[in-house]
Amino acid sequence: MCWLPSEGFKIKNYLKTLATANNLPMCHEGTWCFYEGMLLCSWAKWWADFAYRKSSHEGLDIGMYRDINNKTVWVTDQLKVPAMARGTVLNICRDFLGKSIIVHHRDCPENNARFIIIYAHTRPGPDIIPGKTVNKGDILGTIADTSNRKSKIPCHLHISITEVPDTINNRRLNWDLFASPAPMGINHYNPWMFKLK
C-alpha cells in the first residue's frame, strides 16, 4: 500500500479551501452536510426517490453547507473547484452530469500505480487541459449546472481519490474504467479515512 503525503490531502482542509475560494457565508463551524448516499461505498441515492443505486458510490459528493443563519444551503453552478494538491491533468472526460477532471498527484512505485484525484460533475476552465500542471488551490473550473436534468440531482462536486495501475493509458481514465465494480488494480479510497504519512 502506498500513502499520499499529508499536505494537501486532508478532506477537512480541502473543504475549508473550497469554502474560502468561493467566499461561502458558512456558519462559524464551517459545517458541510452530507446524506448517507453522498459517501463512499453507499448504495443509497440522495436525490429523487432516495432509492438504491445500481452500484456503490465511488467517492464523496460535496453540495450542502450550513450558512451564517444556520440554514442548510445547496451550492450553485458558480462554485469554483480548487485543486486539492499539486499535480498534472491526465484526462478530461464526460460524466453523467458534466465533465470529470483527472489529476495525477503522486506515483506509487511499490504497486506500479499512481494516485489520482477525480473532480467530477464540473465545467473545466479553458486553460485546464491534459498535460497542464496545477498547484494546490488553483481553480480547475466550476461545477456543472444540473438544473435541466431529468434526474433532478442538485449541483454538487464529486471527489474520488483513486489508485490506478501505471499501465493504463491516460485516455482510458474515465467512468467506463472507474465505475463500480472497478477492475483489478483500481482502488477508491475514503477521503474521510484515508491514511496519511
mmCIF file of the C-alpha atoms, coordinates in Angstrom:
data_MODEL
# 
_entry.id   MODEL 
# 
loop_
_atom_site.group_PDB 
_atom_site.id 
_atom_site.type_symbol 
_atom_site.label_atom_id 
_atom_site.label_alt_id 
_atom_site.label_comp_id 
_atom_site.label_asym_id 
_atom_site.label_entity_id 
_atom_site.label_seq_id 
_atom_site.pdbx_PDB_ins_code 
_atom_site.Cartn_x 
_atom_site.Cartn_y 
_atom_site.Cartn_z 
_atom_site.occupancy 
_atom_site.B_iso_or_equiv 
_atom_site.pdbx_formal_charge 
_atom_site.auth_seq_id 
_atom_site.auth_comp_id 
_atom_site.auth_asym_id 
_atom_site.auth_atom_id 
_atom_site.pdbx_PDB_model_num 
ATOM 1   C CA . MET A 1 1   ? 0.000   0.000  0.000   1.00 0.00 ? 1   MET A CA 1 
ATOM 2   C CA . CYS A 1 2   ? 1.263   3.469  -0.863  1.00 0.00 ? 2   CYS A CA 1 
ATOM 3   C CA . TRP A 1 3   ? 0.188   6.532  1.124   1.00 0.00 ? 3   TRP A CA 1 
ATOM 4   C CA . LEU A 1 4   ? -0.146  10.108 -0.001  1.00 0.00 ? 4   LEU A CA 1 
ATOM 5   C CA . PRO A 1 5   ? 1.802   12.859 1.764   1.00 0.00 ? 5   PRO A CA 1 
ATOM 6   C CA . SER A 1 6   ? -0.195  14.577 4.496   1.00 0.00 ? 6   SER A CA 1 
ATOM 7   C CA . GLU A 1 7   ? -0.040  18.037 2.989   1.00 0.00 ? 7   GLU A CA 1 
ATOM 8   C CA . GLY A 1 8   ? -2.932  18.771 0.677   1.00 0.00 ? 8   GLY A CA 1 
ATOM 9   C CA . PHE A 1 9   ? -4.938  15.580 1.093   1.00 0.00 ? 9   PHE A CA 1 
ATOM 10  C CA . LYS A 1 10  ? -6.909  16.004 4.302   1.00 0.00 ? 10  LYS A CA 1 
ATOM 11  C CA . ILE A 1 11  ? -10.511 16.349 3.177   1.00 0.00 ? 11  ILE A CA 1 
ATOM 12  C CA . LYS A 1 12  ? -11.321 18.686 6.087   1.00 0.00 ? 12  LYS A CA 1 
ATOM 13  C CA . ASN A 1 13  ? -8.607  21.043 4.829   1.00 0.00 ? 13  ASN A CA 1 
ATOM 14  C CA . TYR A 1 14  ? -9.979  20.781 1.308   1.00 0.00 ? 14  TYR A CA 1 
ATOM 15  C CA . LEU A 1 15  ? -13.494 21.658 2.471   1.00 0.00 ? 15  LEU A CA 1 
ATOM 16  C CA . LYS A 1 16  ? -12.069 24.796 4.129   1.00 0.00 ? 16  LYS A CA 1 
ATOM 17  C CA . THR A 1 17  ? -10.228 25.651 0.900   1.00 0.00 ? 17  THR A CA 1 
ATOM 18  C CA . LEU A 1 18  ? -13.445 25.122 -1.083  1.00 0.00 ? 18  LEU A CA 1 
ATOM 19  C CA . ALA A 1 19  ? -15.383 27.448 1.245   1.00 0.00 ? 19  ALA A CA 1 
ATOM 20  C CA . THR A 1 20  ? -12.659 30.121 1.179   1.00 0.00 ? 20  THR A CA 1 
ATOM 21  C CA . ALA A 1 21  ? -12.190 30.008 -2.617  1.00 0.00 ? 21  ALA A CA 1 
ATOM 22  C CA . ASN A 1 22  ? -15.918 30.645 -3.005  1.00 0.00 ? 22  ASN A CA 1 
ATOM 23  C CA . ASN A 1 23  ? -16.451 33.095 -0.125  1.00 0.00 ? 23  ASN A CA 1 
ATOM 24  C CA . LEU A 1 24  ? -19.272 30.893 1.165   1.00 0.00 ? 24  LEU A CA 1 
ATOM 25  C CA . PRO A 1 25  ? -21.195 32.516 4.043   1.00 0.00 ? 25  PRO A CA 1 
ATOM 26  C CA . MET A 1 26  ? -20.808 29.478 6.295   1.00 0.00 ? 26  MET A CA 1 
ATOM 27  C CA . CYS A 1 27  ? -21.684 29.227 9.976   1.00 0.00 ? 27  CYS A CA 1 
ATOM 28  C CA . HIS A 1 28  ? -18.700 29.731 12.270  1.00 0.00 ? 28  HIS A CA 1 
ATOM 29  C CA . GLU A 1 29  ? -18.024 25.974 12.490  1.00 0.00 ? 29  GLU A CA 1 
ATOM 30  C CA . GLY A 1 30  ? -17.767 25.760 8.692   1.00 0.00 ? 30  GLY A CA 1 
ATOM 31  C CA . THR A 1 31  ? -20.191 22.838 8.601   1.00 0.00 ? 31  THR A CA 1 
ATOM 32  C CA . TRP A 1 32  ? -20.693 20.825 5.413   1.00 0.00 ? 32  TRP A CA 1 
ATOM 33  C CA . CYS A 1 33  ? -23.701 18.481 5.322   1.00 0.00 ? 33  CYS A CA 1 
ATOM 34  C CA . PHE A 1 34  ? -23.865 15.001 3.824   1.00 0.00 ? 34  PHE A CA 1 
ATOM 35  C CA . TYR A 1 35  ? -26.613 12.471 3.197   1.00 0.00 ? 35  TYR A CA 1 
ATOM 36  C CA . GLU A 1 36  ? -25.536 8.854  3.600   1.00 0.00 ? 36  GLU A CA 1 
ATOM 37  C CA . GLY A 1 37  ? -25.711 8.420  -0.174  1.00 0.00 ? 37  GLY A CA 1 
ATOM 38  C CA . MET A 1 38  ? -23.039 11.103 -0.671  1.00 0.00 ? 38  MET A CA 1 
ATOM 39  C CA . LEU A 1 39  ? -20.376 8.951  0.995   1.00 0.00 ? 39  LEU A CA 1 
ATOM 40  C CA . LEU A 1 40  ? -18.000 6.371  -0.470  1.00 0.00 ? 40  LEU A CA 1 
ATOM 41  C CA . CYS A 1 41  ? -19.414 2.854  -0.964  1.00 0.00 ? 41  CYS A CA 1 
ATOM 42  C CA . SER A 1 42  ? -23.002 3.877  -0.212  1.00 0.00 ? 42  SER A CA 1 
ATOM 43  C CA . TRP A 1 43  ? -25.708 2.109  -2.189  1.00 0.00 ? 43  TRP A CA 1 
ATOM 44  C CA . ALA A 1 44  ? -28.264 4.785  -1.285  1.00 0.00 ? 44  ALA A CA 1 
ATOM 45  C CA . LYS A 1 45  ? -29.299 7.595  -3.619  1.00 0.00 ? 45  LYS A CA 1 
ATOM 46  C CA . TRP A 1 46  ? -29.507 11.062 -2.066  1.00 0.00 ? 46  TRP A CA 1 
ATOM 47  C CA . TRP A 1 47  ? -31.719 12.580 -4.780  1.00 0.00 ? 47  TRP A CA 1 
ATOM 48  C CA . ALA A 1 48  ? -35.167 11.983 -6.337  1.00 0.00 ? 48  ALA A CA 1 
ATOM 49  C CA . ASP A 1 49  ? -36.727 8.882  -4.757  1.00 0.00 ? 49  ASP A CA 1 
ATOM 50  C CA . PHE A 1 50  ? -33.814 8.152  -2.349  1.00 0.00 ? 50  PHE A CA 1 
ATOM 51  C CA . ALA A 1 51  ? -33.914 4.535  -3.565  1.00 0.00 ? 51  ALA A CA 1 
ATOM 52  C CA . TYR A 1 52  ? -30.825 2.418  -4.251  1.00 0.00 ? 52  TYR A CA 1 
ATOM 53  C CA . ARG A 1 53  ? -28.079 2.905  -6.806  1.00 0.00 ? 53  ARG A CA 1 
ATOM 54  C CA . LYS A 1 54  ? -27.200 0.282  -9.423  1.00 0.00 ? 54  LYS A CA 1 
ATOM 55  C CA . SER A 1 55  ? -23.663 0.181  -7.982  1.00 0.00 ? 55  SER A CA 1 
ATOM 56  C CA . SER A 1 56  ? -21.943 1.578  -4.908  1.00 0.00 ? 56  SER A CA 1 
ATOM 57  C CA . HIS A 1 57  ? -20.735 5.181  -4.843  1.00 0.00 ? 57  HIS A CA 1 
ATOM 58  C CA . GLU A 1 58  ? -17.075 5.702  -5.837  1.00 0.00 ? 58  GLU A CA 1 
ATOM 59  C CA . GLY A 1 59  ? -16.324 8.868  -3.862  1.00 0.00 ? 59  GLY A CA 1 
ATOM 60  C CA . LEU A 1 60  ? -17.658 11.815 -1.867  1.00 0.00 ? 60  LEU A CA 1 
ATOM 61  C CA . ASP A 1 61  ? -20.351 14.253 -3.046  1.00 0.00 ? 61  ASP A CA 1 
ATOM 62  C CA . ILE A 1 62  ? -19.993 17.816 -1.727  1.00 0.00 ? 62  ILE A CA 1 
ATOM 63  C CA . GLY A 1 63  ? -23.033 20.041 -2.152  1.00 0.00 ? 63  GLY A CA 1 
ATOM 64  C CA . MET A 1 64  ? -24.616 21.332 1.080   1.00 0.00 ? 64  MET A CA 1 
ATOM 65  C CA . TYR A 1 65  ? -23.408 23.552 3.896   1.00 0.00 ? 65  TYR A CA 1 
ATOM 66  C CA . ARG A 1 66  ? -24.816 25.489 6.842   1.00 0.00 ? 66  ARG A CA 1 
ATOM 67  C CA . ASP A 1 67  ? -24.858 29.243 6.290   1.00 0.00 ? 67  ASP A CA 1 
ATOM 68  C CA . ILE A 1 68  ? -24.408 32.056 8.828   1.00 0.00 ? 68  ILE A CA 1 
ATOM 69  C CA . ASN A 1 69  ? -28.126 31.773 9.697   1.00 0.00 ? 69  ASN A CA 1 
ATOM 70  C CA . ASN A 1 70  ? -27.638 28.039 10.364  1.00 0.00 ? 70  ASN A CA 1 
ATOM 71  C CA . LYS A 1 71  ? -29.766 27.115 7.331   1.00 0.00 ? 71  LYS A CA 1 
ATOM 72  C CA . THR A 1 72  ? -28.812 24.284 5.005   1.00 0.00 ? 72  THR A CA 1 
ATOM 73  C CA . VAL A 1 73  ? -27.895 25.713 1.600   1.00 0.00 ? 73  VAL A CA 1 
ATOM 74  C CA . TRP A 1 74  ? -27.043 23.969 -1.681  1.00 0.00 ? 74  TRP A CA 1 
ATOM 75  C CA . VAL A 1 75  ? -24.062 25.199 -3.683  1.00 0.00 ? 75  VAL A CA 1 
ATOM 76  C CA . THR A 1 76  ? -24.741 26.650 -7.135  1.00 0.00 ? 76  THR A CA 1 
ATOM 77  C CA . ASP A 1 77  ? -23.137 26.045 -10.509 1.00 0.00 ? 77  ASP A CA 1 
ATOM 78  C CA . GLN A 1 78  ? -20.917 29.056 -9.783  1.00 0.00 ? 78  GLN A CA 1 
ATOM 79  C CA . LEU A 1 79  ? -18.934 27.022 -7.216  1.00 0.00 ? 79  LEU A CA 1 
ATOM 80  C CA . LYS A 1 80  ? -15.235 27.165 -8.122  1.00 0.00 ? 80  LYS A CA 1 
ATOM 81  C CA . VAL A 1 81  ? -13.313 23.894 -7.849  1.00 0.00 ? 81  VAL A CA 1 
ATOM 82  C CA . PRO A 1 82  ? -9.796  24.308 -6.393  1.00 0.00 ? 82  PRO A CA 1 
ATOM 83  C CA . ALA A 1 83  ? -7.127  21.628 -6.829  1.00 0.00 ? 83  ALA A CA 1 
ATOM 84  C CA . MET A 1 84  ? -6.601  19.568 -3.696  1.00 0.00 ? 84  MET A CA 1 
ATOM 85  C CA . ALA A 1 85  ? -2.829  19.367 -4.250  1.00 0.00 ? 85  ALA A CA 1 
ATOM 86  C CA . ARG A 1 86  ? -0.142  19.886 -6.880  1.00 0.00 ? 86  ARG A CA 1 
ATOM 87  C CA . GLY A 1 87  ? -0.415  17.559 -9.860  1.00 0.00 ? 87  GLY A CA 1 
ATOM 88  C CA . THR A 1 88  ? -0.783  17.105 -13.602 1.00 0.00 ? 88  THR A CA 1 
ATOM 89  C CA . VAL A 1 89  ? -4.052  16.911 -15.519 1.00 0.00 ? 89  VAL A CA 1 
ATOM 90  C CA . LEU A 1 90  ? -4.144  13.486 -17.196 1.00 0.00 ? 90  LEU A CA 1 
ATOM 91  C CA . ASN A 1 91  ? -7.551  13.487 -18.846 1.00 0.00 ? 91  ASN A CA 1 
ATOM 92  C CA . ILE A 1 92  ? -10.897 15.259 -19.042 1.00 0.00 ? 92  ILE A CA 1 
ATOM 93  C CA . CYS A 1 93  ? -13.872 13.016 -19.756 1.00 0.00 ? 93  CYS A CA 1 
ATOM 94  C CA . ARG A 1 94  ? -17.647 13.220 -19.790 1.00 0.00 ? 94  ARG A CA 1 
ATOM 95  C CA . ASP A 1 95  ? -19.658 12.034 -16.821 1.00 0.00 ? 95  ASP A CA 1 
ATOM 96  C CA . PHE A 1 96  ? -23.428 11.889 -16.482 1.00 0.00 ? 96  PHE A CA 1 
ATOM 97  C CA . LEU A 1 97  ? -23.724 15.476 -15.163 1.00 0.00 ? 97  LEU A CA 1 
ATOM 98  C CA . GLY A 1 98  ? -20.781 17.328 -16.695 1.00 0.00 ? 98  GLY A CA 1 
ATOM 99  C CA . LYS A 1 99  ? -17.099 16.558 -17.083 1.00 0.00 ? 99  LYS A CA 1 
ATOM 100 C CA . SER A 1 100 ? -14.523 14.890 -14.863 1.00 0.00 ? 100 SER A CA 1 
ATOM 101 C CA . ILE A 1 101 ? -11.032 16.312 -14.455 1.00 0.00 ? 101 ILE A CA 1 
ATOM 102 C CA . ILE A 1 102 ? -8.497  13.583 -13.653 1.00 0.00 ? 102 ILE A CA 1 
ATOM 103 C CA . VAL A 1 103 ? -5.345  14.848 -11.930 1.00 0.00 ? 103 VAL A CA 1 
ATOM 104 C CA . HIS A 1 104 ? -2.255  12.727 -11.162 1.00 0.00 ? 104 HIS A CA 1 
ATOM 105 C CA . HIS A 1 105 ? -0.913  13.661 -7.751  1.00 0.00 ? 105 HIS A CA 1 
ATOM 106 C CA . ARG A 1 106 ? 1.631   11.015 -6.822  1.00 0.00 ? 106 ARG A CA 1 
ATOM 107 C CA . ASP A 1 107 ? 3.319   7.840  -8.061  1.00 0.00 ? 107 ASP A CA 1 
ATOM 108 C CA . CYS A 1 108 ? 3.117   4.654  -6.039  1.00 0.00 ? 108 CYS A CA 1 
ATOM 109 C CA . PRO A 1 109 ? 6.128   2.724  -7.408  1.00 0.00 ? 109 PRO A CA 1 
ATOM 110 C CA . GLU A 1 110 ? 5.859   -0.214 -4.986  1.00 0.00 ? 110 GLU A CA 1 
ATOM 111 C CA . ASN A 1 111 ? 2.450   -1.012 -6.523  1.00 0.00 ? 111 ASN A CA 1 
ATOM 112 C CA . ASN A 1 112 ? 3.312   0.040  -10.109 1.00 0.00 ? 112 ASN A CA 1 
ATOM 113 C CA . ALA A 1 113 ? 0.479   2.509  -9.708  1.00 0.00 ? 113 ALA A CA 1 
ATOM 114 C CA . ARG A 1 114 ? -0.336  6.169  -9.318  1.00 0.00 ? 114 ARG A CA 1 
ATOM 115 C CA . PHE A 1 115 ? -2.758  8.136  -7.199  1.00 0.00 ? 115 PHE A CA 1 
ATOM 116 C CA . ILE A 1 116 ? -5.241  10.340 -8.998  1.00 0.00 ? 116 ILE A CA 1 
ATOM 117 C CA . ILE A 1 117 ? -7.979  12.629 -7.810  1.00 0.00 ? 117 ILE A CA 1 
ATOM 118 C CA . ILE A 1 118 ? -11.142 12.770 -9.889  1.00 0.00 ? 118 ILE A CA 1 
ATOM 119 C CA . TYR A 1 119 ? -13.066 16.057 -9.733  1.00 0.00 ? 119 TYR A CA 1 
ATOM 120 C CA . ALA A 1 120 ? -16.414 15.094 -11.284 1.00 0.00 ? 120 ALA A CA 1 
ATOM 121 C CA . HIS A 1 121 ? -19.539 16.957 -12.459 1.00 0.00 ? 121 HIS A CA 1 
ATOM 122 C CA . THR A 1 122 ? -17.557 20.052 -13.438 1.00 0.00 ? 122 THR A CA 1 
ATOM 123 C CA . ARG A 1 123 ? -17.136 22.583 -16.229 1.00 0.00 ? 123 ARG A CA 1 
ATOM 124 C CA . PRO A 1 124 ? -13.349 22.729 -16.657 1.00 0.00 ? 124 PRO A CA 1 
ATOM 125 C CA . GLY A 1 125 ? -11.731 26.123 -17.126 1.00 0.00 ? 125 GLY A CA 1 
ATOM 126 C CA . PRO A 1 126 ? -10.494 26.897 -20.673 1.00 0.00 ? 126 PRO A CA 1 
ATOM 127 C CA . ASP A 1 127 ? -6.843  26.524 -19.618 1.00 0.00 ? 127 ASP A CA 1 
ATOM 128 C CA . ILE A 1 128 ? -7.385  23.150 -17.913 1.00 0.00 ? 128 ILE A CA 1 
ATOM 129 C CA . ILE A 1 129 ? -6.176  20.617 -20.471 1.00 0.00 ? 129 ILE A CA 1 
ATOM 130 C CA . PRO A 1 130 ? -4.294  17.302 -20.317 1.00 0.00 ? 130 PRO A CA 1 
ATOM 131 C CA . GLY A 1 131 ? -0.622  17.904 -19.534 1.00 0.00 ? 131 GLY A CA 1 
ATOM 132 C CA . LYS A 1 132 ? -1.205  21.081 -17.525 1.00 0.00 ? 132 LYS A CA 1 
ATOM 133 C CA . THR A 1 133 ? 0.456   21.273 -14.104 1.00 0.00 ? 133 THR A CA 1 
ATOM 134 C CA . VAL A 1 134 ? -1.794  22.593 -11.342 1.00 0.00 ? 134 VAL A CA 1 
ATOM 135 C CA . ASN A 1 135 ? -0.858  23.743 -7.858  1.00 0.00 ? 135 ASN A CA 1 
ATOM 136 C CA . LYS A 1 136 ? -2.792  23.311 -4.649  1.00 0.00 ? 136 LYS A CA 1 
ATOM 137 C CA . GLY A 1 137 ? -5.642  25.835 -4.680  1.00 0.00 ? 137 GLY A CA 1 
ATOM 138 C CA . ASP A 1 138 ? -5.557  26.529 -8.439  1.00 0.00 ? 138 ASP A CA 1 
ATOM 139 C CA . ILE A 1 139 ? -9.090  26.795 -9.824  1.00 0.00 ? 139 ILE A CA 1 
ATOM 140 C CA . LEU A 1 140 ? -9.845  23.885 -12.160 1.00 0.00 ? 140 LEU A CA 1 
ATOM 141 C CA . GLY A 1 141 ? -13.279 25.143 -13.200 1.00 0.00 ? 141 GLY A CA 1 
ATOM 142 C CA . THR A 1 142 ? -16.788 25.304 -11.735 1.00 0.00 ? 142 THR A CA 1 
ATOM 143 C CA . ILE A 1 143 ? -19.367 22.637 -11.007 1.00 0.00 ? 143 ILE A CA 1 
ATOM 144 C CA . ALA A 1 144 ? -21.830 21.663 -13.710 1.00 0.00 ? 144 ALA A CA 1 
ATOM 145 C CA . ASP A 1 145 ? -25.327 23.136 -13.916 1.00 0.00 ? 145 ASP A CA 1 
ATOM 146 C CA . THR A 1 146 ? -27.712 20.246 -13.260 1.00 0.00 ? 146 THR A CA 1 
ATOM 147 C CA . SER A 1 147 ? -30.959 22.266 -13.197 1.00 0.00 ? 147 SER A CA 1 
ATOM 148 C CA . ASN A 1 148 ? -32.197 20.960 -16.574 1.00 0.00 ? 148 ASN A CA 1 
ATOM 149 C CA . ARG A 1 149 ? -31.510 17.283 -15.874 1.00 0.00 ? 149 ARG A CA 1 
ATOM 150 C CA . LYS A 1 150 ? -34.335 14.749 -15.630 1.00 0.00 ? 150 LYS A CA 1 
ATOM 151 C CA . SER A 1 151 ? -32.647 13.241 -12.586 1.00 0.00 ? 151 SER A CA 1 
ATOM 152 C CA . LYS A 1 152 ? -33.260 16.416 -10.530 1.00 0.00 ? 152 LYS A CA 1 
ATOM 153 C CA . ILE A 1 153 ? -29.842 15.993 -8.929  1.00 0.00 ? 153 ILE A CA 1 
ATOM 154 C CA . PRO A 1 154 ? -28.741 19.245 -7.252  1.00 0.00 ? 154 PRO A CA 1 
ATOM 155 C CA . CYS A 1 155 ? -25.398 20.802 -8.192  1.00 0.00 ? 155 CYS A CA 1 
ATOM 156 C CA . HIS A 1 156 ? -22.504 19.174 -6.361  1.00 0.00 ? 156 HIS A CA 1 
ATOM 157 C CA . LEU A 1 157 ? -18.841 18.270 -6.661  1.00 0.00 ? 157 LEU A CA 1 
ATOM 158 C CA . HIS A 1 158 ? -17.870 14.599 -6.673  1.00 0.00 ? 158 HIS A CA 1 
ATOM 159 C CA . ILE A 1 159 ? -14.360 13.751 -5.427  1.00 0.00 ? 159 ILE A CA 1 
ATOM 160 C CA . SER A 1 160 ? -12.729 10.332 -5.846  1.00 0.00 ? 160 SER A CA 1 
ATOM 161 C CA . ILE A 1 161 ? -9.240  9.513  -4.565  1.00 0.00 ? 161 ILE A CA 1 
ATOM 162 C CA . THR A 1 162 ? -8.216  6.553  -6.686  1.00 0.00 ? 162 THR A CA 1 
ATOM 163 C CA . GLU A 1 163 ? -5.207  4.313  -7.226  1.00 0.00 ? 163 GLU A CA 1 
ATOM 164 C CA . VAL A 1 164 ? -4.758  3.158  -10.835 1.00 0.00 ? 164 VAL A CA 1 
ATOM 165 C CA . PRO A 1 165 ? -2.107  0.942  -12.455 1.00 0.00 ? 165 PRO A CA 1 
ATOM 166 C CA . ASP A 1 166 ? 0.685   2.720  -14.374 1.00 0.00 ? 166 ASP A CA 1 
ATOM 167 C CA . THR A 1 167 ? -0.116  0.572  -17.408 1.00 0.00 ? 167 THR A CA 1 
ATOM 168 C CA . ILE A 1 168 ? -3.461  2.268  -18.074 1.00 0.00 ? 168 ILE A CA 1 
ATOM 169 C CA . ASN A 1 169 ? -3.280  4.872  -20.831 1.00 0.00 ? 169 ASN A CA 1 
ATOM 170 C CA . ASN A 1 170 ? -4.385  8.356  -19.711 1.00 0.00 ? 170 ASN A CA 1 
ATOM 171 C CA . ARG A 1 171 ? -7.150  8.470  -22.347 1.00 0.00 ? 171 ARG A CA 1 
ATOM 172 C CA . ARG A 1 172 ? -8.695  5.360  -20.757 1.00 0.00 ? 172 ARG A CA 1 
ATOM 173 C CA . LEU A 1 173 ? -9.021  7.135  -17.388 1.00 0.00 ? 173 LEU A CA 1 
ATOM 174 C CA . ASN A 1 174 ? -12.791 7.646  -17.493 1.00 0.00 ? 174 ASN A CA 1 
ATOM 175 C CA . TRP A 1 175 ? -16.006 6.375  -15.893 1.00 0.00 ? 175 TRP A CA 1 
ATOM 176 C CA . ASP A 1 176 ? -16.091 3.228  -18.029 1.00 0.00 ? 176 ASP A CA 1 
ATOM 177 C CA . LEU A 1 177 ? -12.996 2.261  -16.025 1.00 0.00 ? 177 LEU A CA 1 
ATOM 178 C CA . PHE A 1 178 ? -13.765 3.841  -12.613 1.00 0.00 ? 178 PHE A CA 1 
ATOM 179 C CA . ALA A 1 179 ? -17.396 2.802  -12.144 1.00 0.00 ? 179 ALA A CA 1 
ATOM 180 C CA . SER A 1 180 ? -18.163 0.030  -9.669  1.00 0.00 ? 180 SER A CA 1 
ATOM 181 C CA . PRO A 1 181 ? -17.314 -2.741 -9.797  1.00 0.00 ? 181 PRO A CA 1 
ATOM 182 C CA . ALA A 1 182 ? -13.891 -1.406 -10.696 1.00 0.00 ? 182 ALA A CA 1 
ATOM 183 C CA . PRO A 1 183 ? -11.434 -3.777 -12.398 1.00 0.00 ? 183 PRO A CA 1 
ATOM 184 C CA . MET A 1 184 ? -8.454  -5.281 -10.582 1.00 0.00 ? 184 MET A CA 1 
ATOM 185 C CA . GLY A 1 185 ? -5.918  -2.634 -9.607  1.00 0.00 ? 185 GLY A CA 1 
ATOM 186 C CA . ILE A 1 186 ? -8.426  0.243  -9.432  1.00 0.00 ? 186 ILE A CA 1 
ATOM 187 C CA . ASN A 1 187 ? -8.940  1.190  -5.781  1.00 0.00 ? 187 ASN A CA 1 
ATOM 188 C CA . HIS A 1 188 ? -11.129 4.017  -4.475  1.00 0.00 ? 188 HIS A CA 1 
ATOM 189 C CA . TYR A 1 189 ? -10.181 5.460  -1.071  1.00 0.00 ? 189 TYR A CA 1 
ATOM 190 C CA . ASN A 1 190 ? -12.450 7.082  1.501   1.00 0.00 ? 190 ASN A CA 1 
ATOM 191 C CA . PRO A 1 191 ? -11.454 10.770 1.755   1.00 0.00 ? 191 PRO A CA 1 
ATOM 192 C CA . TRP A 1 192 ? -12.546 10.835 5.432   1.00 0.00 ? 192 TRP A CA 1 
ATOM 193 C CA . MET A 1 193 ? -10.498 7.816  6.470   1.00 0.00 ? 193 MET A CA 1 
ATOM 194 C CA . PHE A 1 194 ? -7.579  7.987  4.060   1.00 0.00 ? 194 PHE A CA 1 
ATOM 195 C CA . LYS A 1 195 ? -4.334  7.063  5.848   1.00 0.00 ? 195 LYS A CA 1 
ATOM 196 C CA . LEU A 1 196 ? -1.676  9.711  5.529   1.00 0.00 ? 196 LEU A CA 1 
ATOM 197 C CA . LYS A 1 197 ? 2.070   9.518  6.012   1.00 0.00 ? 197 LYS A CA 1 
# 
